Structures are given as C-alpha cells and as structure tokens.
Amino acid sequence: MTVNLPRLLFRYPGGKFYALKLLRPFWQNTPHDEYREVMVGGGAVFFDKPKVRHNWLNDKHEDLMTTYRVVADPELREQLVELFEKEVATKERHAEMKEFIPRNDFEIALKFYYLNRTSFSGKTRSPSWGWRPVRSLPPHRWKERIRPCGVKLEDTRMTCLDFEDVVTAPSFGASTLLFVDPPYFHAKQENHYSESFSENDHYRLATVLEKTSHKFFLTYDDCKEVRELYSFARNFPLEFVYRIDNSRDRGGRRKYGQELVITNYDPQIAVDKPFTHTENEAAHSEIVTRMMDRSTKSPFRFPGSKAQAIKYIRPHWEGNPHTEYREPFLGGGAVFFSKPRVPSIWLNDIDEGLVTTYKTIQDAESCSLLIERVSQEEATKERHTEMKHWKPKTALDIAHRYFYLNRTSYSGIMKKPAWGYHPKKSVPPERWEPRILQAHEKLQGVKITSQDFKSVIEAPTRNDSVFMFIDPPYYEADQKRAYEHSFTQTDHARLAAILKETDLPFCLTYDNCELVRDLYDWATITSVSWRYHTANSRKASRKMGQELIISNYKLE
C-alpha cells in the first residue's frame, strides 16, 4: 500500500527536504517503535517517514513548537486555516505582522506561520520580506500544508527542552531511533537561527551521543572538527543540493552542501564517494542495493531448504544477468537471502501464515513489535504446546505464533508441529533478533504475495530481464507430514506445462525420480547431491539428497 506523506509545513533554513532520498535508507532499514527528533526545525524527516508507535519532536525554539502544537489541535487548526483563507501576502502586511505582539498560543502560531511563509528563506530571526508571486505558495493555499501536516502531528509528543534531556530520556518503546540535525559547526547562526548553538554545545552533543544506548543518525557539515568529534562513530559523506531562498544562483543552479551523516549503528551502506544531487536517484538505488547485496541467513527453519545447495544454484543466477527476480515457492527463502538483490523482486508462497510473517518482518514497526515479543519468549515444551493451541487474532499474532513454532518445532515443520528444540544445538530466543533484523533489511522494497504459482510465472515482465528460481514440493515428498498445503500430481504436471511455455529463464529444483525426468524431458537436467537434514542431527548422520536442477537454458 502506498502511503501519501504530507508536504512540509514550514520553509526552513538548513532543511533536509532535498536530502531525503539519500537519508531514507538510514531509517527505513532500522526497525524502531519510538522515533525522536531532537532538533526538529522544519521536520522534513518526520513528515517524510511513516509514524511509529511513539513519536517525539523537540526544539528549543518556543514559537516554533507552539505553532506545531496549534496545528496539531484539530479545532485550532481549522481556525488557523479560516483566517489564512482571507489573508494577503504583501510587504505591508508582512511589516504589520513583524510588529504584532501575540497574546496567546494561537496568535503566536498565526504570526509565526505568516512570517515563515512570507519571509526570505522562512527566517524568523529579523525576518525580511521574501514572498514571490510566481514561486511562493499564496495564503489561501496554506491549508494544503497545514491540514495534512496537522493530522500527522496528532498524538505526537512535542517539547521545548535542551537536547540532552531528549537524548538521555529512557525509551518508551522497544527500540528507539534518534534523528539529530543541529546547526552546522561553521554555520552563520546569527543569520539563520533564533536559538544560538555554541561551540560548547557541539562538544556537549558529541559527548551525550557517544554515551547513548539509543540508535542515532546525525547530519552535520563535513569539516575537520566534526570528524574529530565523532571519531567514535560511522561517517557517511554525502553531497546534496539545498536552497535558502526563491532565487537561482550560479547560472540557474542551486547550491550544493558537503555533508556528513553520522551513525552509531551499521546501516550496511557502502559509500565510496559523495553522492550529488544530480545523482540522487541513482545514489539512492545504489545505497539500497549495496546495503542488501550481502548474503544473509533465512530467519526460518524449513523442510527442503536449499541452504546446503547454494553452491550448485549460484551459477544459475550468476549466469543469467537479470533485473527482475521471482520465487513462486518461497518457503524459507534460502536462495533469496543468499543472492544479491536486483531492482525488482517478487516472492510468493501459497502458505498465508508464512507470507503474513514475512510481511510482518518487512514492515519496520511490526518487525520491532515482533522482536519485542519473541525476545521475551522461553523455548520450553509447555510453551510450545500453548502456542500450538493459541488462536491468533491479528497479523502480528499470526507472525508471533508462526515464528515461535517454526524455531522450536522439529525441522520447522508447521503442519502438526512437534516439539523439536534442542538446548545445545538450536538458536535460543534471545538470539532470534539478529535473524529477524537481517531479514527485515533484505526484504525492503520486495513484493510479497500468496498466490497460485501460475500467476507469478505468467505475469508480464516489468524489466528487460527476468530470472526465476522455482522450488516446489518434491514429487515423492511426504507431504502429509511436511507441508500445510498439498501439491498434487496434477499440480506437478501443471507446473511442467506452464514452464514449458515460458520464455523466462528458470532454475528448478526437484527430487531425482523418473516421473520428474519424464515431465521435463524437454529441458536441461543436471543431477546433483547435497546433504540435508530435517532435525538437529549431526552432519555425519544427515541424509544425502539426490536432486535434479532443471532449466530451460544451458550454462556455459
């Protein structure tokens, strides 16, 4: 589902609007259920990102925060809109508003917002006339910003505290993410900011952030002093465009800022050189791709998993360069989690419980809540029995039950799950979080469905090149024991007929039997073997699987 995010409420010096495409990976792939902006300013990041369970906006600028609170109040918001419907943007009215002395919070918001929208660069410190008839938003249209932003601000905590109080406050949720956007170290504060930020404040901020247990990402000007202050953290140099007025400079081009994004966590972003504004689209794509290219482990245990067969399957995806990847039978997703990402990915499985769990892990807020739940679990036979009989009511409940039973049942089998957790060989609940977080990162931007395999295979292509990995239940598999959804002989024959007609390259894995060889006598068949297991057995006792890799191409 596409979320329509509101445009910015204010014009603001140093705002991050033009940097959003480069900043998004720093929060999109970091599960959190509490979000704080320590120095919110114009709030570009807050208004761009989805809200989470707990949201806290702070700024030392009292009139700014008063305006946020007034806009967040539905009744006061509509009164503000009504007054602006009748307002005019003129130099004379601007001069009147500068001299106007508010008597209450509503009038503070009225004055602040008018001057912000009509002053040069939105500056409210010694504001000068800066509204332009062609480029600036007229007062009767200010409601287009006020109403949607006000709705998003509802139920958000808003304060006017020193940054240290916000950074050091204990978490209200399970995982807290801070965005910190202080005045830049070498900024001309007297020109832009109503509240001063001294050199001592810069040093104090670095000290506080070094000690915090919360995750943070911080934006700063790229200078020697900042790099030295944050030598304890990760630095990502970025270059993006910004503007501070309605004019154009340098032959019609806007100014470029050399910036640093600083974090105390690893967002798995590789940046070899600063990305420029003109490269924003490509840069964002490259950042996300690099972040998710690495091989990760599936969060699930799964019967028939291909984790042990990756070395045989890898040549097939490497030998078929592609920009779109599809898995009609996802299961545990061992191949997806092992291979590099491509721009378009479609994962599918008929098991709705499994798909619901994948989608829960994919969503940042739901993922954080799932981690909170499963990290507190105990792997006991009694708890396993309770979970087997639990009737979940929500998607989060379904994911909670599915994940717990998958990790504690024999071979991860979800059909009549039997207790199978081994205290020395199984991954304990307190270590489930890393598996979930890695899966969350890899699943970003991925299409996940629960459809018949035919829909996935025959769907029109969205890109120039498509590669499919197909891993159906094996022909001679014990489906009554291992699979929630049966796969009949008719389904096997139907799959073979559909694949025979497709022009898309596919790599198909099957059990090595004559019936399968007969169905695919028109394709390229390679016989391979690898060890697999369906329990916590030692390697020496694992079975050797006699398998077939079937394709509609020949590897060179």
C-alpha positions as CSV (number, residue, x, y, z in Angstrom):
1,M,0.0,0.0,0.0
2,T,1.3,3.4,-0.9
3,V,1.4,5.9,2.0
4,N,0.7,9.5,0.9
5,L,3.0,11.6,3.1
6,P,2.3,15.3,3.7
7,R,4.4,18.1,2.2
8,L,6.4,20.2,4.6
9,L,4.6,22.6,6.9
10,F,7.4,25.3,7.0
11,R,10.1,26.8,4.9
12,Y,13.2,26.3,7.0
13,P,16.9,27.2,6.7
14,G,19.0,24.1,6.6
15,G,16.0,21.9,6.0
16,K,16.7,18.4,4.7
17,F,14.0,18.2,2.0
18,Y,16.5,17.8,-0.8
19,A,18.5,15.2,1.1
20,L,15.6,12.9,1.8
21,K,16.3,10.4,-1.0
22,L,19.8,9.9,0.5
23,L,18.7,9.9,4.1
24,R,15.8,7.4,3.8
25,P,18.0,4.2,4.0
26,F,19.2,5.3,7.4
27,W,15.8,4.9,8.9
28,Q,13.9,2.6,6.5
29,N,16.0,-0.4,7.4
30,T,16.4,0.2,11.1
31,P,13.4,-1.3,12.9
32,H,12.1,1.0,15.7
33,D,8.9,1.7,17.5
34,E,10.0,5.0,19.0
35,Y,11.3,8.0,17.0
36,R,12.7,11.2,18.3
37,E,13.8,14.4,16.5
38,V,16.0,16.2,19.0
39,M,16.1,19.4,16.9
40,V,13.1,19.2,14.7
41,G,13.3,22.5,12.9
42,G,11.2,22.2,9.7
43,G,10.6,18.5,10.3
44,A,11.5,17.3,6.8
45,V,12.4,13.8,8.0
46,F,9.4,13.4,10.4
47,F,6.9,14.4,7.7
48,D,8.6,12.1,5.1
49,K,8.8,8.9,7.2
50,P,5.9,6.8,8.4
51,K,4.9,7.3,12.1
52,V,5.7,4.6,14.6
53,R,4.1,3.8,17.9
54,H,5.9,6.6,19.9
55,N,6.9,9.9,18.2
56,W,8.7,12.8,20.0
57,L,9.5,16.1,18.4
58,N,11.7,18.7,20.2
59,D,13.2,22.1,19.5
60,K,14.5,24.9,21.7
61,H,12.6,27.4,19.5
62,E,9.5,28.1,21.6
63,D,7.4,29.8,19.0
64,L,8.1,27.0,16.5
65,M,7.0,24.3,18.9
66,T,3.9,26.4,19.9
67,T,3.0,26.5,16.2
68,Y,3.4,22.8,15.9
69,R,1.1,22.2,18.8
70,V,-1.6,24.6,17.5
71,V,-1.5,22.9,14.1
72,A,-1.8,19.5,15.8
73,D,-5.0,20.6,17.5
74,P,-8.0,19.9,15.1
75,E,-10.1,22.8,16.3
76,L,-7.3,25.4,16.4
77,R,-6.0,24.1,13.1
78,E,-9.3,24.9,11.3
79,Q,-9.4,28.3,12.9
80,L,-5.9,29.0,11.5
81,V,-7.0,27.8,8.1
82,E,-10.1,30.0,8.1
83,L,-8.0,33.1,8.9
84,F,-5.4,32.4,6.2
85,E,-8.1,32.0,3.6
86,K,-8.7,35.7,4.0
87,E,-5.0,36.7,4.4
88,V,-2.9,38.6,1.8
89,A,0.8,38.3,1.2
90,T,2.0,41.8,0.9
91,K,5.1,43.7,2.1
92,E,2.8,46.0,4.1
93,R,1.1,43.1,5.8
94,H,4.5,41.5,6.5
95,A,5.6,44.6,8.2
96,E,2.4,44.7,10.3
97,M,2.9,41.0,11.4
98,K,6.5,41.8,12.4
99,E,5.3,44.4,14.9
100,F,2.2,42.3,16.1
101,I,2.5,41.2,19.7
102,P,0.7,37.9,20.3
103,R,-1.4,37.4,23.4
104,N,-1.8,33.6,23.4
105,D,-0.5,30.5,21.7
106,F,-3.0,30.7,18.8
107,E,-1.7,34.2,18.0
108,I,1.9,33.1,18.3
109,A,1.2,30.4,15.7
110,L,-0.6,32.9,13.5
111,K,2.3,35.3,13.5
112,F,5.0,32.7,13.3
113,Y,3.4,30.9,10.3
114,Y,2.6,34.0,8.4
115,L,6.2,35.3,8.7
116,N,7.7,31.9,8.0
117,R,5.7,31.6,4.7
118,T,6.4,35.2,3.6
119,S,10.0,35.9,4.8
120,F,13.3,35.3,3.0
121,S,14.1,31.5,3.4
122,G,11.5,31.3,6.1
123,K,13.8,33.0,8.6
124,T,12.0,34.3,11.7
125,R,15.1,36.0,13.2
126,S,14.9,39.5,12.0
127,P,12.6,38.4,9.1
128,S,12.8,40.2,5.8
129,W,10.2,40.2,3.1
130,G,10.8,37.2,0.7
131,W,7.4,36.2,-0.8
132,R,7.4,35.9,-4.6
133,P,4.0,35.9,-6.5
134,V,5.1,33.3,-9.0
135,R,7.1,30.9,-6.8
136,S,5.7,31.2,-3.3
137,L,2.5,29.5,-2.1
138,P,-0.3,32.0,-1.6
139,P,-2.1,32.3,1.8
140,H,-5.4,30.7,0.6
141,R,-3.4,27.5,-0.3
142,W,-1.5,27.3,3.0
143,K,-4.3,24.9,4.1
144,E,-2.8,22.3,1.7
145,R,0.2,22.1,4.1
146,I,-1.5,22.8,7.4
147,R,-4.2,20.2,7.3
148,P,-2.2,17.1,6.3
149,C,0.7,18.0,8.5
150,G,-1.6,18.7,11.4
151,V,-3.2,15.3,11.1
152,K,0.2,13.7,11.2
153,L,1.2,15.7,14.2
154,E,-1.8,14.5,16.2
155,D,-0.8,12.2,19.1
156,T,2.9,13.2,18.8
157,R,4.8,14.4,21.9
158,M,6.1,17.9,21.4
159,T,8.5,19.6,23.8
160,C,10.9,22.5,24.1
161,L,13.8,21.0,26.0
162,D,17.5,21.0,25.9
163,F,18.7,18.3,23.5
164,E,20.4,16.4,26.4
165,D,17.1,15.8,28.1
166,V,15.7,14.2,24.9
167,V,18.7,12.1,24.1
168,T,19.1,10.7,27.6
169,A,15.4,10.0,28.3
170,P,14.6,6.3,28.7
171,S,12.8,4.5,25.9
172,F,9.0,4.3,25.8
173,G,9.2,1.6,23.2
174,A,11.4,-1.5,22.5
175,S,13.8,0.3,20.1
176,T,14.4,4.0,19.8
177,L,15.8,5.8,16.8
178,L,17.0,9.5,17.1
179,F,17.5,11.9,14.2
180,V,19.7,14.8,15.2
181,D,20.1,17.8,13.0
182,P,22.0,20.6,14.9
183,P,23.1,23.9,13.5
184,Y,26.2,23.2,11.4
185,F,29.6,23.7,13.1
186,H,30.5,26.5,10.7
187,A,27.1,28.0,10.2
188,K,26.4,31.7,10.4
189,Q,23.9,31.3,13.2
190,E,23.2,35.0,13.6
191,N,21.7,34.9,10.1
192,H,19.6,31.8,10.3
193,Y,18.7,30.6,13.8
194,S,16.6,32.1,16.6
195,E,18.3,30.0,19.2
196,S,22.1,30.0,19.4
197,F,24.1,26.8,19.5
198,S,27.6,27.5,20.9
199,E,30.8,25.6,20.3
200,N,30.5,24.2,23.7
201,D,27.0,22.8,22.7
202,H,28.6,21.0,19.7
203,Y,31.1,19.3,22.1
204,R,28.4,18.6,24.6
205,L,26.2,17.0,21.9
206,A,29.0,14.7,20.8
207,T,29.6,13.6,24.4
208,V,25.9,12.8,25.0
209,L,25.6,10.9,21.8
210,E,28.7,8.8,22.5
211,K,27.1,7.6,25.7
212,T,23.6,6.9,24.5
213,S,22.3,3.4,24.0
214,H,19.7,4.6,21.5
215,K,20.5,4.4,17.8
216,F,21.0,7.8,16.2
217,F,21.7,9.3,12.8
218,L,23.1,12.8,12.7
219,T,23.6,15.3,9.9
220,Y,26.5,17.8,10.0
221,D,28.7,20.0,7.8
222,D,31.7,18.0,6.7
223,C,34.6,19.6,8.4
224,K,37.7,18.5,10.4
225,E,36.2,19.5,13.8
226,V,33.1,17.3,13.3
227,R,35.1,14.3,12.1
228,E,37.3,14.6,15.2
229,L,34.3,14.9,17.5
230,Y,32.6,11.8,16.0
231,S,35.7,9.6,15.5
232,F,33.8,7.0,17.7
233,A,31.0,6.7,15.1
234,R,30.4,5.8,11.5
235,N,30.7,8.7,8.9
236,F,29.0,8.7,5.5
237,P,29.9,11.7,3.3
238,L,27.1,12.9,1.1
239,E,26.6,15.8,-1.2
240,F,23.2,17.2,-1.9
241,V,21.5,20.4,-3.1
242,Y,19.9,22.9,-0.8
243,R,18.4,26.3,-1.2
244,I,17.8,29.2,1.2
245,D,15.5,31.5,-0.9
246,N,13.4,31.8,-4.0
247,S,16.3,32.8,-6.2
248,R,18.6,30.8,-8.5
249,D,22.4,31.2,-8.3
250,R,25.4,30.2,-10.3
251,G,23.7,30.3,-13.7
252,G,20.4,28.9,-12.6
253,R,21.9,26.2,-10.3
254,R,21.2,25.7,-6.7
255,K,24.0,25.4,-4.0
256,Y,25.5,22.1,-3.0
257,G,26.3,21.1,0.5
258,Q,29.1,18.8,1.6
259,E,27.5,16.9,4.4
260,L,28.2,14.0,6.8
261,V,25.6,11.5,8.0
262,I,26.9,10.1,11.3
263,T,25.6,7.0,13.0
264,N,26.3,4.7,16.0
265,Y,24.9,1.7,14.1
266,D,25.7,-0.1,10.9
267,P,23.1,0.6,8.2
268,Q,25.1,-1.5,5.8
269,I,25.6,1.4,3.4
270,A,28.7,1.5,1.3
271,V,29.6,5.0,0.1
272,D,32.8,5.3,-2.0
273,K,32.4,8.9,-2.9
274,P,30.0,11.7,-2.0
275,F,26.7,11.5,-4.0
276,T,25.5,14.6,-5.7
277,H,22.0,16.0,-6.1
278,T,22.0,15.2,-9.8
279,E,22.8,11.6,-8.8
280,N,20.1,11.4,-6.1
281,E,18.0,8.8,-7.8
282,A,21.0,6.6,-8.8
283,A,22.6,7.2,-5.4
284,H,19.6,6.1,-3.5
285,S,19.3,3.0,-5.6
286,E,23.0,2.2,-5.2
287,I,22.9,2.7,-1.5
288,V,19.9,0.4,-1.0
289,T,21.3,-2.2,-3.4
290,R,24.7,-2.3,-1.7
291,M,23.1,-2.5,1.7
292,M,21.1,-5.6,0.8
293,D,23.6,-7.3,-1.6
294,R,25.2,-9.3,1.1
295,S,24.3,-12.9,1.8
296,T,22.2,-13.4,4.9
297,K,20.6,-16.4,6.7
298,S,16.9,-17.1,6.4
299,P,15.0,-16.4,9.6
300,F,13.2,-19.7,9.3
301,R,14.0,-23.4,9.6
302,F,12.3,-25.1,6.7
303,P,11.8,-28.6,5.4
304,G,13.5,-29.0,2.0
305,S,15.6,-25.9,2.5
306,K,18.2,-25.1,-0.2
307,A,20.7,-23.7,2.2
308,Q,23.1,-26.6,1.6
309,A,22.6,-26.3,-2.2
310,I,23.5,-22.7,-2.8
311,K,26.9,-23.6,-4.4
312,Y,25.1,-25.5,-7.1
313,I,22.4,-22.9,-7.6
314,R,24.6,-19.8,-7.6
315,P,26.0,-20.4,-11.1
316,H,22.5,-20.3,-12.4
317,W,21.6,-16.8,-11.2
318,E,25.1,-15.6,-12.0
319,G,24.9,-17.0,-15.5
320,N,21.6,-15.2,-16.1
321,P,22.1,-11.4,-15.6
322,H,18.7,-10.1,-14.6
323,T,16.9,-7.0,-13.2
324,E,13.8,-8.9,-12.0
325,Y,13.8,-11.9,-9.8
326,R,10.8,-14.2,-8.9
327,E,10.3,-17.1,-6.5
328,P,6.9,-18.7,-6.9
329,F,7.5,-21.2,-4.0
330,L,9.4,-19.1,-1.4
331,G,9.4,-21.4,1.6
332,G,12.4,-20.5,3.9
333,G,13.8,-18.3,1.1
334,A,17.4,-19.7,1.3
335,V,18.2,-18.7,-2.3
336,F,16.7,-15.2,-2.0
337,F,18.6,-14.5,1.2
338,S,21.8,-15.8,-0.4
339,K,21.8,-14.0,-3.7
340,P,22.4,-10.3,-4.4
341,R,19.3,-8.1,-4.8
342,V,18.1,-6.7,-8.1
343,P,15.8,-3.7,-8.7
344,S,12.6,-5.8,-8.9
345,I,11.9,-8.8,-6.6
346,W,8.7,-10.9,-6.3
347,L,8.4,-13.5,-3.6
348,N,5.4,-15.8,-3.4
349,D,4.1,-18.7,-1.3
350,I,0.7,-20.3,-1.0
351,D,1.1,-20.6,2.8
352,E,-0.7,-17.5,4.1
353,G,0.8,-17.8,7.6
354,L,4.3,-17.8,6.2
355,V,3.6,-14.8,4.0
356,T,2.0,-12.9,6.9
357,T,5.1,-13.5,8.9
358,Y,7.4,-12.3,6.1
359,K,5.3,-9.1,5.7
360,T,5.4,-8.5,9.4
361,I,9.2,-8.8,9.3
362,Q,9.3,-6.5,6.3
363,D,7.4,-3.6,8.0
364,A,9.6,-1.6,10.4
365,E,7.1,-1.0,13.1
366,S,5.6,-4.6,13.0
367,C,9.1,-6.0,12.9
368,S,10.1,-4.1,16.0
369,L,7.0,-5.4,17.9
370,L,7.6,-8.9,16.8
371,I,11.2,-8.7,18.0
372,E,9.9,-7.4,21.4
373,R,7.6,-10.3,21.7
374,V,9.8,-13.2,20.6
375,S,12.9,-11.9,22.5
376,Q,10.9,-12.4,25.7
377,E,9.9,-16.0,24.9
378,E,11.1,-19.2,26.5
379,A,11.8,-22.3,24.5
380,T,10.0,-24.9,26.6
381,K,7.8,-27.8,25.7
382,E,5.0,-26.3,27.7
383,R,5.2,-23.0,25.9
384,H,5.3,-24.9,22.6
385,T,2.1,-26.6,23.5
386,E,0.4,-23.3,24.4
387,M,1.5,-21.8,21.1
388,K,0.1,-24.7,19.1
389,H,-3.3,-24.1,20.6
390,W,-3.3,-20.3,20.5
391,K,-5.8,-18.8,18.1
392,P,-4.1,-15.5,16.8
393,K,-6.4,-12.6,16.1
394,T,-4.1,-10.1,14.3
395,A,-1.3,-10.3,11.7
396,L,1.2,-9.7,14.5
397,D,-0.3,-12.5,16.5
398,I,0.0,-14.8,13.4
399,A,3.6,-13.9,12.9
400,H,4.4,-14.3,16.6
401,R,2.9,-17.8,16.7
402,Y,4.4,-18.9,13.3
403,F,7.9,-17.7,14.1
404,Y,7.9,-19.3,17.6
405,L,6.6,-22.6,16.4
406,N,8.9,-22.6,13.4
407,R,12.0,-22.1,15.5
408,T,11.1,-24.6,18.2
409,S,9.4,-27.4,16.2
410,Y,11.0,-30.5,14.6
411,S,12.6,-29.3,11.3
412,G,10.5,-26.1,11.5
413,I,7.5,-28.2,10.2
414,M,4.3,-26.2,10.7
415,K,1.8,-29.0,9.9
416,K,1.0,-30.6,13.3
417,P,4.2,-29.1,14.7
418,A,6.1,-31.4,17.1
419,W,8.5,-30.2,19.8
420,G,12.0,-30.2,18.3
421,Y,14.1,-27.6,20.1
422,H,17.5,-28.7,21.3
423,P,19.0,-26.6,24.1
424,K,22.6,-27.0,22.8
425,K,22.0,-27.0,19.0
426,S,19.0,-24.7,18.5
427,V,19.2,-20.9,18.3
428,P,17.8,-19.6,21.6
429,P,15.1,-16.9,21.7
430,E,17.4,-14.2,22.8
431,R,19.4,-14.7,19.6
432,W,16.4,-14.6,17.2
433,E,16.5,-10.8,16.9
434,P,19.6,-10.7,14.6
435,R,18.0,-13.2,12.2
436,I,14.8,-11.1,12.1
437,L,16.7,-7.8,11.6
438,Q,18.8,-9.2,8.7
439,A,15.7,-10.5,7.0
440,H,13.9,-7.1,7.6
441,E,16.8,-5.3,5.8
442,K,16.8,-7.7,2.8
443,L,13.0,-7.6,2.4
444,Q,12.8,-3.8,1.9
445,G,11.0,-2.9,-1.4
446,V,10.2,-6.6,-2.2
447,K,6.8,-7.6,-3.5
448,I,5.4,-10.4,-1.3
449,T,2.2,-12.3,-2.3
450,S,0.3,-15.5,-1.6
451,Q,-1.0,-16.6,-5.0
452,D,-1.1,-19.7,-7.2
453,F,2.3,-20.3,-8.8
454,K,0.8,-19.8,-12.3
455,S,0.1,-16.1,-11.6
456,V,3.7,-15.4,-10.7
457,I,5.3,-17.3,-13.6
458,E,3.0,-15.9,-16.3
459,A,2.8,-12.3,-15.0
460,P,4.0,-9.7,-17.6
461,T,7.6,-8.7,-17.1
462,R,8.4,-5.3,-15.6
463,N,12.0,-5.2,-16.6
464,D,14.2,-6.2,-19.5
465,S,15.5,-9.5,-18.0
466,V,13.8,-11.9,-15.5
467,F,15.2,-14.9,-13.6
468,M,13.1,-17.3,-11.7
469,F,14.1,-19.8,-9.0
470,I,11.4,-22.5,-8.6
471,D,11.4,-24.9,-5.7
472,P,8.1,-26.8,-5.5
473,P,7.3,-29.7,-3.0
474,Y,9.2,-32.7,-4.3
475,Y,7.3,-35.3,-6.3
476,E,7.9,-38.1,-3.8
477,A,7.8,-35.9,-0.7
478,D,5.9,-36.9,2.4
479,Q,3.5,-34.0,2.0
480,K,1.2,-35.2,4.7
481,R,4.0,-34.7,7.2
482,A,5.9,-31.7,5.9
483,Y,3.5,-29.3,4.1
484,E,0.5,-27.3,5.1
485,H,-0.8,-27.2,1.5
486,S,-0.8,-30.2,-0.6
487,F,0.8,-30.3,-4.1
488,T,-0.9,-32.9,-6.2
489,Q,0.3,-34.9,-9.2
490,T,-2.0,-32.6,-11.3
491,D,-0.1,-29.6,-9.8
492,H,3.2,-31.1,-10.8
493,A,2.0,-31.7,-14.3
494,R,0.5,-28.2,-14.5
495,L,3.8,-26.6,-13.4
496,A,5.7,-28.5,-16.0
497,A,3.3,-27.4,-18.7
498,I,3.5,-23.8,-17.7
499,L,7.3,-23.8,-17.6
500,K,7.5,-25.4,-21.0
501,E,5.6,-22.5,-22.4
502,T,7.5,-19.7,-20.7
503,D,10.3,-17.7,-22.3
504,L,11.7,-16.6,-18.9
505,P,14.9,-18.3,-17.7
506,F,14.2,-20.5,-14.8
507,C,16.2,-22.7,-12.4
508,L,14.0,-25.5,-10.9
509,T,15.0,-28.0,-8.2
510,Y,13.3,-31.4,-7.8
511,D,13.8,-34.8,-6.3
512,N,15.6,-37.2,-8.7
513,C,13.0,-39.6,-9.9
514,E,11.8,-41.0,-13.2
515,L,8.4,-39.2,-13.1
516,V,10.1,-35.8,-12.9
517,R,12.6,-36.7,-15.6
518,D,9.7,-37.7,-17.8
519,L,7.8,-34.4,-17.1
520,Y,10.9,-32.3,-18.0
521,D,12.4,-34.4,-20.9
522,W,12.4,-31.2,-23.0
523,A,14.6,-29.3,-20.5
524,T,18.2,-29.3,-19.4
525,I,18.6,-31.7,-16.4
526,T,21.6,-31.9,-14.1
527,S,21.9,-34.5,-11.4
528,V,23.5,-33.3,-8.1
529,S,23.6,-34.3,-4.5
530,W,23.9,-32.5,-1.2
531,R,23.4,-33.1,2.4
532,Y,20.2,-32.0,4.1
533,H,18.6,-32.6,7.4
534,T,15.2,-32.2,9.0
535,A,16.3,-32.1,12.6
536,N,19.1,-31.2,14.9
537,S,21.2,-34.1,13.8
538,R,25.0,-34.1,13.3
539,K,26.4,-33.8,9.9
540,A,27.6,-37.4,9.8
541,S,24.0,-38.6,10.2
542,R,22.4,-36.3,7.7
543,K,20.9,-37.8,4.6
544,M,22.5,-37.3,1.1
545,G,19.8,-35.8,-1.1
546,Q,19.7,-37.0,-4.8
547,E,18.4,-33.9,-6.6
548,L,17.8,-32.5,-10.0
549,I,18.5,-29.0,-11.2
550,I,16.3,-28.3,-14.3
551,S,16.5,-25.3,-16.5
552,N,15.4,-24.0,-19.9
553,Y,18.9,-22.9,-20.8
554,K,22.4,-24.4,-20.8
555,L,25.1,-22.9,-18.6
556,E,28.3,-22.1,-20.4
